[in-house]
Amino acid sequence: MRNYLVVTAGYWAFTLTDGAIRMLVVLYFHLLGYSPFEVAMLFIFYEFFGIVTNLVGGWLGARVGLNLTMLVGMGLQVLALIMLTVPDLWLSVGYVMLAQALSGIAKDLNKMAAKASVKLFLPAQASDSRLFKWVAVLTGSKNALKGLGFFVGAGLMQWLGFRGALMVLASGLFCALLVSAWLLPSGLGKTKAKPAFSQVFATQPLINWLAAARFFLFGARDIWFVVALPVYFYAVLGWEFVTVGSFMAVWIMGYGLIQASAPLILGHADRARGPNGFAALTWVVVLALVPASIAMLLSAGMQPDLVVVIGLLVFGVVFALNSAVHSYLIVAWSAPDEMAKNVGFYYMANAGGRLTGTVLSGLIYQSQGLIGCLWWSSFMLGLAGLISIRFSRV
């Protein structure tokens, strides 16, 4: 239990800085006169390197241990924070993109190591429901804290300025790194046989199908959430920037709390077994109906602010339950010596879906508006449902 709490605390510290640095970069570079498109470009490497890092990170964790992989991720984040404290003259687009690339690598090394290590901390005789609860709390609290990080970043910016805020975050995370290095056991998740680099891909068909479903699940979220929704709130509904940012942050925090509470909501808190493949199929089918319903209500001329806000809240609840079930299944279906590799491959698909959804969000919104994004979201969730049939009996 102690090791689980250490990993969770380290993951919390990292996630708080991850949300805060995102808000700091957006606010500060807006003040420097960067256009919204230029600010968005600063985060392209952050997302892209998540795909590569998850793939390689699983292999790395299997070779050197999950504890060392997690510490490397925290160290890279400290470096990324310090890189941005240089004078304004150095803060070119290319330089900031490099810092964000390091931050993206750090984030996915840390996430992969934290999530893969959970099962390894449980006693061999522990029930599946206990594993579900541990995974749900770790992943759900992460999302809640990332939303909180937006507010922390904005508050530190107001109080200490850009560079002062970065130094506070870097110092805090470095302290968390030292504590984690002192308390965590060495060699966690390290395989006896050193896997070759060619073994970075998952070899179990079950894991491959689960990863494919995850790709479309997260692509379906970001295809309307990342670009289309904030622009719609501002340009169509007339919301102010602060209102849009606050609402999105609160949504992420609420999503995380629902995810952390998933074992209780789904009735697995007191059961011996966790959710199965059929549960994943059921919930993705339910989720596919939500964006389709929002699109139909908007097309019918219903009050748009009411439809979109309530629809987004419903989507958040159902999506959080989907994500919690998926996050549990990848851990439950992986053998201990395959854990790091499988989790890394799985979250590579997650990052790929997010990147695809983000790019499509901008393209489809320009040509088809929010309603088009919603229909494409429902279509992608339908594909996730079809893929989920492959493991629905497990």
Number of C-alpha atoms within 10 A of each C-alpha: 9 10 17 19 12 18 23 21 16 24 26 22 23 31 25 24 27 24 21 27 27 18 20 25 19 17 17 17 19 14 10 9 10 15 12 11 8 13 20 12 15 22 21 17 19 23 21 18 23 29 26 18 24 32 27 20 32 33 29 25 28 28 22 17 22 31 24 23 25 28 22 17 27 29 19 20 29 25 17 23 25 17 18 21 16 10 8 10 6 13 15 11 15 12 14 21 19 18 23 27 22 23 30 28 26 29 25 28 30 30 24 30 32 24 26 27 26 21 25 18 14 16 9 8 6 11 14 18 20 20 22 26 20 21 28 27 21 24 24 25 25 26 27 25 27 25 26 20 26 24 21 22 27 21 16 19 20 11 11 13 15 21 19 14 23 26 17 15 25 22 14 15 24 20 13 21 21 14 14 22 17 10 12 17 13 14 15 21 24 23 18 9 9 12 15 9 11 7 12 21 19 19 12 12 11 15 22 17 18 23 27 18 31 29 27 27 30 26 30 33 25 24 32 29 21 18 20 25 22 18 19 19 19 14 11 11 11 13 15 11 13 9 13 17 16 14 14 18 22 16 19 22 22 21 26 29 22 26 32 27 20 25 27 13 12 13 12 18 17 11 13 11 14 23 22 18 18 15 18 25 23 15 17 25 19 16 26 26 17 21 27 19 16 24 20 15 17 17 11 9 9 13 10 16 15 11 16 21 14 13 17 18 14 15 20 22 19 20 24 25 27 24 23 26 25 23 20 24 21 21 25 19 17 19 13 17 15 22 30 35 29 32 29 33 27 30 26 28 26 24 25 22 25 27 23 20 29 24 16 22 29 18 16 19 21 13 10 12 17 25 21 19 31 29 23 22 30 24 18 23 28 22 20 28 24 14 19 25 16 17 17 15 11 10
